[in-house]
């Protein structure tokens, strides 16, 4: 599985969530899963890669 940390940038004081998906999961599906976890519409979400 692939795990990634997600944060609500609109309120950085909120705790982050770690999501895990099978490696074969398409990125849009993983993105939709993150939206569901935060209970926000997927259209309101943005992907900001963090390197390092």
N, CA, C and O atoms as a Tripos MOL2 file, in Angstrom:
@<TRIPOS>MOLECULE
protein
  208   207    52     0     0
PROTEIN
NO_CHARGES

@<TRIPOS>ATOM
      1 N           0.8220   -1.2070    0.0000 N.3       1 UNK1
      2 CA          0.0000    0.0000    0.0000 C.3       1 UNK1
      3 C           0.8600    1.2630    0.0000 C.2       1 UNK1
      4 O           2.0240    1.2430    0.4010 O.2       1 UNK1
      5 N           0.2650    2.3470   -0.4540 N.am      2 UNK2
      6 CA          0.9010    3.6560   -0.4470 C.3       2 UNK2
      7 C           0.1760    4.4960    0.5940 C.2       2 UNK2
      8 O          -1.0540    4.5300    0.6240 O.2       2 UNK2
      9 N           0.9370    5.1730    1.4450 N.am      3 UNK3
     10 CA          0.3470    6.0320    2.4680 C.3       3 UNK3
     11 C           0.7490    7.4660    2.2040 C.2       3 UNK3
     12 O           1.8680    7.7380    1.7690 O.2       3 UNK3
     13 N          -0.1650    8.3790    2.4690 N.am      4 UNK4
     14 CA          0.1700    9.7760    2.3510 C.3       4 UNK4
     15 C          -0.5460   10.5700    3.4310 C.2       4 UNK4
     16 O          -1.6310   10.2050    3.8830 O.2       4 UNK4
     17 N           0.0850   11.6620    3.8320 N.am      5 UNK5
     18 CA         -0.4470   12.5110    4.8900 C.3       5 UNK5
     19 C          -1.2380   13.6420    4.2460 C.2       5 UNK5
     20 O          -0.7550   14.2930    3.3190 O.2       5 UNK5
     21 N          -2.4420   13.8740    4.7310 N.am      6 UNK6
     22 CA         -3.2720   14.9440    4.1980 C.3       6 UNK6
     23 C          -3.5800   15.9470    5.2980 C.2       6 UNK6
     24 O          -3.7900   15.5750    6.4520 O.2       6 UNK6
     25 N          -3.6040   17.2140    4.9310 N.am      7 UNK7
     26 CA         -3.9060   18.2810    5.8860 C.3       7 UNK7
     27 C          -4.9120   19.2330    5.2660 C.2       7 UNK7
     28 O          -4.9560   19.4070    4.0480 O.2       7 UNK7
     29 N          -5.7040   19.8350    6.1060 N.am      8 UNK8
     30 CA         -6.6300   20.8730    5.6650 C.3       8 UNK8
     31 C          -5.8610   22.1850    5.7540 C.2       8 UNK8
     32 O          -5.6510   22.7060    6.8500 O.2       8 UNK8
     33 N          -5.4420   22.7210    4.6180 N.am      9 UNK9
     34 CA         -4.6730   23.9620    4.6520 C.3       9 UNK9
     35 C          -5.5270   25.1530    5.0660 C.2       9 UNK9
     36 O          -4.9960   26.1810    5.4840 O.2       9 UNK9
     37 N          -6.8540   25.0220    4.9530 N.am     10 UNK10
     38 CA         -7.7200   26.1110    5.3820 C.3      10 UNK10
     39 C          -7.7030   26.2640    6.9010 C.2      10 UNK10
     40 O          -8.0200   27.3300    7.4280 O.2      10 UNK10
     41 N          -7.3310   25.1890    7.6030 N.am     11 UNK11
     42 CA         -7.2060   25.2590    9.0640 C.3      11 UNK11
     43 C          -6.0860   24.3260    9.4940 C.2      11 UNK11
     44 O          -6.3460   23.1930    9.8970 O.2      11 UNK11
     45 N          -4.8290   24.7930    9.4120 N.am     12 UNK12
     46 CA         -3.6830   23.9360    9.7140 C.3      12 UNK12
     47 C          -3.6360   23.4450   11.1650 C.2      12 UNK12
     48 O          -2.8330   22.5700   11.4890 O.2      12 UNK12
     49 N          -4.4800   23.9920   12.0380 N.am     13 UNK13
     50 CA         -4.5040   23.5070   13.4220 C.3      13 UNK13
     51 C          -5.2020   22.1490   13.5280 C.2      13 UNK13
     52 O          -5.0230   21.4260   14.5080 O.2      13 UNK13
     53 N          -5.9920   21.8150   12.5200 N.am     14 UNK14
     54 CA         -6.6600   20.5160   12.5330 C.3      14 UNK14
     55 C          -5.6200   19.4130   12.3580 C.2      14 UNK14
     56 O          -4.6130   19.6130   11.6780 O.2      14 UNK14
     57 N          -5.8540   18.2650   12.9600 N.am     15 UNK15
     58 CA         -4.8850   17.1790   12.8010 C.3      15 UNK15
     59 C          -4.8760   16.6520   11.3620 C.2      15 UNK15
     60 O          -5.8920   16.6670   10.6660 O.2      15 UNK15
     61 N          -3.7150   16.1950   10.9460 N.am     16 UNK16
     62 CA         -3.6410   15.5900    9.6210 C.3      16 UNK16
     63 C          -4.1900   14.1700    9.6850 C.2      16 UNK16
     64 O          -4.3510   13.5940   10.7610 O.2      16 UNK16
     65 N          -4.4690   13.6310    8.5280 N.am     17 UNK17
     66 CA         -4.9380   12.2440    8.4310 C.3      17 UNK17
     67 C          -3.9800   11.4970    7.5230 C.2      17 UNK17
     68 O          -3.5130   12.0360    6.5200 O.2      17 UNK17
     69 N          -3.6940   10.2750    7.8740 N.am     18 UNK18
     70 CA         -2.8620    9.4270    7.0240 C.3      18 UNK18
     71 C          -3.7830    8.4640    6.3010 C.2      18 UNK18
     72 O          -4.5170    7.6930    6.9190 O.2      18 UNK18
     73 N          -3.7290    8.5230    4.9800 N.am     19 UNK19
     74 CA         -4.5530    7.6510    4.1550 C.3      19 UNK19
     75 C          -3.6650    6.6050    3.5100 C.2      19 UNK19
     76 O          -2.5510    6.8990    3.0790 O.2      19 UNK19
     77 N          -4.1590    5.4040    3.4500 N.am     20 UNK20
     78 CA         -3.4330    4.3210    2.7840 C.3      20 UNK20
     79 C          -4.3310    3.7240    1.7160 C.2      20 UNK20
     80 O          -5.5070    3.4490    1.9520 O.2      20 UNK20
     81 N          -3.7670    3.5320    0.5600 N.am     21 UNK21
     82 CA         -4.4990    2.9170   -0.5470 C.3      21 UNK21
     83 C          -3.5980    1.8700   -1.1880 C.2      21 UNK21
     84 O          -2.3740    1.9740   -1.1100 O.2      21 UNK21
     85 N          -4.1890    0.8690   -1.8150 N.am     22 UNK22
     86 CA         -3.3630   -0.1050   -2.5360 C.3      22 UNK22
     87 C          -2.5600    0.5970   -3.6330 C.2      22 UNK22
     88 O          -3.0110    1.5880   -4.2070 O.2      22 UNK22
     89 N          -1.3980    0.0840   -3.9090 N.am     23 UNK23
     90 CA         -0.5150    0.6930   -4.9020 C.3      23 UNK23
     91 C          -1.1760    0.8150   -6.2730 C.2      23 UNK23
     92 O          -0.8390    1.7130   -7.0440 O.2      23 UNK23
     93 N          -2.0980   -0.0640   -6.5760 N.am     24 UNK24
     94 CA         -2.7570   -0.0600   -7.8860 C.3      24 UNK24
     95 C          -3.9110    0.9410   -7.9790 C.2      24 UNK24
     96 O          -4.5330    1.0620   -9.0340 O.2      24 UNK24
     97 N          -4.2060    1.6570   -6.8930 N.am     25 UNK25
     98 CA         -5.3140    2.6130   -6.8920 C.3      25 UNK25
     99 C          -4.9820    3.8110   -7.7720 C.2      25 UNK25
    100 O          -3.9250    4.4210   -7.6080 O.2      25 UNK25
    101 N          -5.8650    4.1570   -8.7010 N.am     26 UNK26
    102 CA         -5.6290    5.3580   -9.5110 C.3      26 UNK26
    103 C          -5.6490    6.6040   -8.6250 C.2      26 UNK26
    104 O          -6.4000    6.6660   -7.6520 O.2      26 UNK26
    105 N          -4.8250    7.5900   -8.9620 N.am     27 UNK27
    106 CA         -4.7360    8.7910   -8.1410 C.3      27 UNK27
    107 C          -6.0910    9.4820   -7.9490 C.2      27 UNK27
    108 O          -6.3920    9.8870   -6.8260 O.2      27 UNK27
    109 N          -6.9290    9.6370   -8.9950 N.am     28 UNK28
    110 CA         -8.2210   10.2940   -8.7750 C.3      28 UNK28
    111 C          -9.0810    9.5890   -7.7220 C.2      28 UNK28
    112 O          -9.8190   10.2450   -6.9860 O.2      28 UNK28
    113 N          -8.9910    8.2820   -7.6480 N.am     29 UNK29
    114 CA         -9.7430    7.5340   -6.6460 C.3      29 UNK29
    115 C          -9.2040    7.8230   -5.2500 C.2      29 UNK29
    116 O          -9.9820    8.0000   -4.3120 O.2      29 UNK29
    117 N          -7.8960    7.8730   -5.1030 N.am     30 UNK30
    118 CA         -7.2900    8.2000   -3.8120 C.3      30 UNK30
    119 C          -7.6550    9.6240   -3.4030 C.2      30 UNK30
    120 O          -7.8980    9.8910   -2.2260 O.2      30 UNK30
    121 N          -7.6930   10.5270   -4.3600 N.am     31 UNK31
    122 CA         -8.0560   11.9240   -4.1140 C.3      31 UNK31
    123 C          -9.5000   12.0210   -3.6130 C.2      31 UNK31
    124 O          -9.7900   12.7630   -2.6740 O.2      31 UNK31
    125 N         -10.3970   11.2680   -4.2440 N.am     32 UNK32
    126 CA        -11.8040   11.2550   -3.8230 C.3      32 UNK32
    127 C         -11.9310   10.6880   -2.4130 C.2      32 UNK32
    128 O         -12.7470   11.1620   -1.6220 O.2      32 UNK32
    129 N         -11.1420    9.6930   -2.1050 N.am     33 UNK33
    130 CA        -11.1480    9.1080   -0.7660 C.3      33 UNK33
    131 C         -10.7390   10.1520    0.2790 C.2      33 UNK33
    132 O         -11.3260   10.2150    1.3590 O.2      33 UNK33
    133 N          -9.7480   10.9560   -0.0400 N.am     34 UNK34
    134 CA         -9.3070   12.0080    0.8740 C.3      34 UNK34
    135 C         -10.4260   13.0230    1.0920 C.2      34 UNK34
    136 O         -10.6430   13.4790    2.2140 O.2      34 UNK34
    137 N         -11.1260   13.3700    0.0340 N.am     35 UNK35
    138 CA        -12.2410   14.3220    0.1510 C.3      35 UNK35
    139 C         -13.3160   13.7620    1.0750 C.2      35 UNK35
    140 O         -13.8610   14.4830    1.9110 O.2      35 UNK35
    141 N         -13.6150   12.4870    0.9240 N.am     36 UNK36
    142 CA        -14.6220   11.8560    1.7800 C.3      36 UNK36
    143 C         -14.1810   11.8540    3.2450 C.2      36 UNK36
    144 O         -14.9980   12.0900    4.1350 O.2      36 UNK36
    145 N         -12.8990   11.5920    3.5020 N.am     37 UNK37
    146 CA        -12.3920   11.5700    4.8800 C.3      37 UNK37
    147 C         -12.5440   12.9320    5.5530 C.2      37 UNK37
    148 O         -12.8490   13.0140    6.7430 O.2      37 UNK37
    149 N         -12.3270   14.0120    4.7740 N.am     38 UNK38
    150 CA        -12.4450   15.3570    5.3210 C.3      38 UNK38
    151 C         -13.8660   15.9050    5.2180 C.2      38 UNK38
    152 O         -14.1550   17.0010    5.6980 O.2      38 UNK38
    153 N         -14.7450   15.1320    4.5890 N.am     39 UNK39
    154 CA        -16.1560   15.5340    4.4260 C.3      39 UNK39
    155 C         -16.2800   16.8700    3.6910 C.2      39 UNK39
    156 O         -17.0120   17.7680    4.1080 O.2      39 UNK39
    157 N         -15.5410   16.9710    2.5860 N.am     40 UNK40
    158 CA        -15.6200   18.1560    1.7300 C.3      40 UNK40
    159 C         -15.8010   17.6900    0.2890 C.2      40 UNK40
    160 O         -15.4280   16.5650   -0.0450 O.2      40 UNK40
    161 N         -16.3660   18.5360   -0.5670 N.am     41 UNK41
    162 CA        -16.4950   18.1630   -1.9780 C.3      41 UNK41
    163 C         -15.1100   18.0530   -2.6250 C.2      41 UNK41
    164 O         -14.2180   18.8510   -2.3350 O.2      41 UNK41
    165 N         -14.9450   17.0900   -3.4770 N.am     42 UNK42
    166 CA        -13.6520   16.9040   -4.1480 C.3      42 UNK42
    167 C         -13.2600   18.1470   -4.9300 C.2      42 UNK42
    168 O         -12.0710   18.4380   -5.0630 O.2      42 UNK42
    169 N         -14.2360   18.8870   -5.4520 N.am     43 UNK43
    170 CA        -13.9400   20.1040   -6.2190 C.3      43 UNK43
    171 C         -13.2760   21.1730   -5.3370 C.2      43 UNK43
    172 O         -12.6440   22.0910   -5.8590 O.2      43 UNK43
    173 N         -13.4090   21.0660   -4.0300 N.am     44 UNK44
    174 CA        -12.8110   22.0440   -3.1230 C.3      44 UNK44
    175 C         -11.3960   21.6580   -2.7050 C.2      44 UNK44
    176 O         -10.7340   22.4050   -1.9850 O.2      44 UNK44
    177 N         -10.9320   20.4930   -3.1550 N.am     45 UNK45
    178 CA         -9.6170   19.9960   -2.7350 C.3      45 UNK45
    179 C          -8.5550   20.3490   -3.7730 C.2      45 UNK45
    180 O          -8.8450   20.4860   -4.9620 O.2      45 UNK45
    181 N          -7.3220   20.4920   -3.2970 N.am     46 UNK46
    182 CA         -6.1770   20.7500   -4.1570 C.3      46 UNK46
    183 C          -5.0400   19.8340   -3.7300 C.2      46 UNK46
    184 O          -4.9020   19.5000   -2.5530 O.2      46 UNK46
    185 N          -4.2430   19.4400   -4.6850 N.am     47 UNK47
    186 CA         -3.0940   18.5980   -4.4200 C.3      47 UNK47
    187 C          -1.8470   19.4830   -4.4260 C.2      47 UNK47
    188 O          -1.5120   20.0930   -5.4410 O.2      47 UNK47
    189 N          -1.1670   19.5460   -3.2820 N.am     48 UNK48
    190 CA          0.0730   20.3190   -3.1690 C.3      48 UNK48
    191 C           1.1930   19.3550   -2.7720 C.2      48 UNK48
    192 O           1.2860   18.9660   -1.6070 O.2      48 UNK48
    193 N           2.0380   18.9670   -3.7200 N.am     49 UNK49
    194 CA          3.0960   18.0260   -3.3790 C.3      49 UNK49
    195 C           4.1360   18.6500   -2.4580 C.2      49 UNK49
    196 O           4.5180   19.8100   -2.6130 O.2      49 UNK49
    197 N           4.5760   17.8620   -1.5110 N.am     50 UNK50
    198 CA          5.6270   18.2950   -0.5870 C.3      50 UNK50
    199 C           6.8240   17.3720   -0.8100 C.2      50 UNK50
    200 O           6.7040   16.1540   -0.6730 O.2      50 UNK50
    201 N           7.9390   17.9280   -1.1420 N.am     51 UNK51
    202 CA          9.1370   17.1390   -1.4060 C.3      51 UNK51
    203 C          10.1010   17.3490   -0.2420 C.2      51 UNK51
    204 O          10.3690   18.4720    0.1850 O.2      51 UNK51
    205 N          10.6120   16.2170    0.2540 N.am     52 UNK52
    206 CA         11.6130   16.3160    1.3000 C.3      52 UNK52
    207 C          11.1660   15.9510    2.6200 C.2      52 UNK52
    208 O          11.9450   16.0040    3.5720 O.2      52 UNK52
@<TRIPOS>BOND
     1     1     2 1
     2     2     3 1
     3     3     4 2
     4     3     5 am
     5     5     6 1
     6     6     7 1
     7     7     8 2
     8     7     9 am
     9     9    10 1
    10    10    11 1
    11    11    12 2
    12    11    13 am
    13    13    14 1
    14    14    15 1
    15    15    16 2
    16    15    17 am
    17    17    18 1
    18    18    19 1
    19    19    20 2
    20    19    21 am
    21    21    22 1
    22    22    23 1
    23    23    24 2
    24    23    25 am
    25    25    26 1
    26    26    27 1
    27    27    28 2
    28    27    29 am
    29    29    30 1
    30    30    31 1
    31    31    32 2
    32    31    33 am
    33    33    34 1
    34    34    35 1
    35    35    36 2
    36    35    37 am
    37    37    38 1
    38    38    39 1
    39    39    40 2
    40    39    41 am
    41    41    42 1
    42    42    43 1
    43    43    44 2
    44    43    45 am
    45    45    46 1
    46    46    47 1
    47    47    48 2
    48    47    49 am
    49    49    50 1
    50    50    51 1
    51    51    52 2
    52    51    53 am
    53    53    54 1
    54    54    55 1
    55    55    56 2
    56    55    57 am
    57    57    58 1
    58    58    59 1
    59    59    60 2
    60    59    61 am
    61    61    62 1
    62    62    63 1
    63    63    64 2
    64    63    65 am
    65    65    66 1
    66    66    67 1
    67    67    68 2
    68    67    69 am
    69    69    70 1
    70    70    71 1
    71    71    72 2
    72    71    73 am
    73    73    74 1
    74    74    75 1
    75    75    76 2
    76    75    77 am
    77    77    78 1
    78    78    79 1
    79    79    80 2
    80    79    81 am
    81    81    82 1
    82    82    83 1
    83    83    84 2
    84    83    85 am
    85    85    86 1
    86    86    87 1
    87    87    88 2
    88    87    89 am
    89    89    90 1
    90    90    91 1
    91    91    92 2
    92    91    93 am
    93    93    94 1
    94    94    95 1
    95    95    96 2
    96    95    97 am
    97    97    98 1
    98    98    99 1
    99    99   100 2
   100    99   101 am
   101   101   102 1
   102   102   103 1
   103   103   104 2
   104   103   105 am
   105   105   106 1
   106   106   107 1
   107   107   108 2
   108   107   109 am
   109   109   110 1
   110   110   111 1
   111   111   112 2
   112   111   113 am
   113   113   114 1
   114   114   115 1
   115   115   116 2
   116   115   117 am
   117   117   118 1
   118   118   119 1
   119   119   120 2
   120   119   121 am
   121   121   122 1
   122   122   123 1
   123   123   124 2
   124   123   125 am
   125   125   126 1
   126   126   127 1
   127   127   128 2
   128   127   129 am
   129   129   130 1
   130   130   131 1
   131   131   132 2
   132   131   133 am
   133   133   134 1
   134   134   135 1
   135   135   136 2
   136   135   137 am
   137   137   138 1
   138   138   139 1
   139   139   140 2
   140   139   141 am
   141   141   142 1
   142   142   143 1
   143   143   144 2
   144   143   145 am
   145   145   146 1
   146   146   147 1
   147   147   148 2
   148   147   149 am
   149   149   150 1
   150   150   151 1
   151   151   152 2
   152   151   153 am
   153   153   154 1
   154   154   155 1
   155   155   156 2
   156   155   157 am
   157   157   158 1
   158   158   159 1
   159   159   160 2
   160   159   161 am
   161   161   162 1
   162   162   163 1
   163   163   164 2
   164   163   165 am
   165   165   166 1
   166   166   167 1
   167   167   168 2
   168   167   169 am
   169   169   170 1
   170   170   171 1
   171   171   172 2
   172   171   173 am
   173   173   174 1
   174   174   175 1
   175   175   176 2
   176   175   177 am
   177   177   178 1
   178   178   179 1
   179   179   180 2
   180   179   181 am
   181   181   182 1
   182   182   183 1
   183   183   184 2
   184   183   185 am
   185   185   186 1
   186   186   187 1
   187   187   188 2
   188   187   189 am
   189   189   190 1
   190   190   191 1
   191   191   192 2
   192   191   193 am
   193   193   194 1
   194   194   195 1
   195   195   196 2
   196   195   197 am
   197   197   198 1
   198   198   199 1
   199   199   200 2
   200   199   201 am
   201   201   202 1
   202   202   203 1
   203   203   204 2
   204   203   205 am
   205   205   206 1
   206   206   207 1
   207   207   208 2
@<TRIPOS>SUBSTRUCTURE
     1 UNK1         2 RESIDUE 1 A UNK
     2 UNK2         6 RESIDUE 1 A UNK
     3 UNK3        10 RESIDUE 1 A UNK
     4 UNK4        14 RESIDUE 1 A UNK
     5 UNK5        18 RESIDUE 1 A UNK
     6 UNK6        22 RESIDUE 1 A UNK
     7 UNK7        26 RESIDUE 1 A UNK
     8 UNK8        30 RESIDUE 1 A UNK
     9 UNK9        34 RESIDUE 1 A UNK
    10 UNK10       38 RESIDUE 1 A UNK
    11 UNK11       42 RESIDUE 1 A UNK
    12 UNK12       46 RESIDUE 1 A UNK
    13 UNK13       50 RESIDUE 1 A UNK
    14 UNK14       54 RESIDUE 1 A UNK
    15 UNK15       58 RESIDUE 1 A UNK
    16 UNK16       62 RESIDUE 1 A UNK
    17 UNK17       66 RESIDUE 1 A UNK
    18 UNK18       70 RESIDUE 1 A UNK
    19 UNK19       74 RESIDUE 1 A UNK
    20 UNK20       78 RESIDUE 1 A UNK
    21 UNK21       82 RESIDUE 1 A UNK
    22 UNK22       86 RESIDUE 1 A UNK
    23 UNK23       90 RESIDUE 1 A UNK
    24 UNK24       94 RESIDUE 1 A UNK
    25 UNK25       98 RESIDUE 1 A UNK
    26 UNK26      102 RESIDUE 1 A UNK
    27 UNK27      106 RESIDUE 1 A UNK
    28 UNK28      110 RESIDUE 1 A UNK
    29 UNK29      114 RESIDUE 1 A UNK
    30 UNK30      118 RESIDUE 1 A UNK
    31 UNK31      122 RESIDUE 1 A UNK
    32 UNK32      126 RESIDUE 1 A UNK
    33 UNK33      130 RESIDUE 1 A UNK
    34 UNK34      134 RESIDUE 1 A UNK
    35 UNK35      138 RESIDUE 1 A UNK
    36 UNK36      142 RESIDUE 1 A UNK
    37 UNK37      146 RESIDUE 1 A UNK
    38 UNK38      150 RESIDUE 1 A UNK
    39 UNK39      154 RESIDUE 1 A UNK
    40 UNK40      158 RESIDUE 1 A UNK
    41 UNK41      162 RESIDUE 1 A UNK
    42 UNK42      166 RESIDUE 1 A UNK
    43 UNK43      170 RESIDUE 1 A UNK
    44 UNK44      174 RESIDUE 1 A UNK
    45 UNK45      178 RESIDUE 1 A UNK
    46 UNK46      182 RESIDUE 1 A UNK
    47 UNK47      186 RESIDUE 1 A UNK
    48 UNK48      190 RESIDUE 1 A UNK
    49 UNK49      194 RESIDUE 1 A UNK
    50 UNK50      198 RESIDUE 1 A UNK
    51 UNK51      202 RESIDUE 1 A UNK
    52 UNK52      206 RESIDUE 1 A UNK
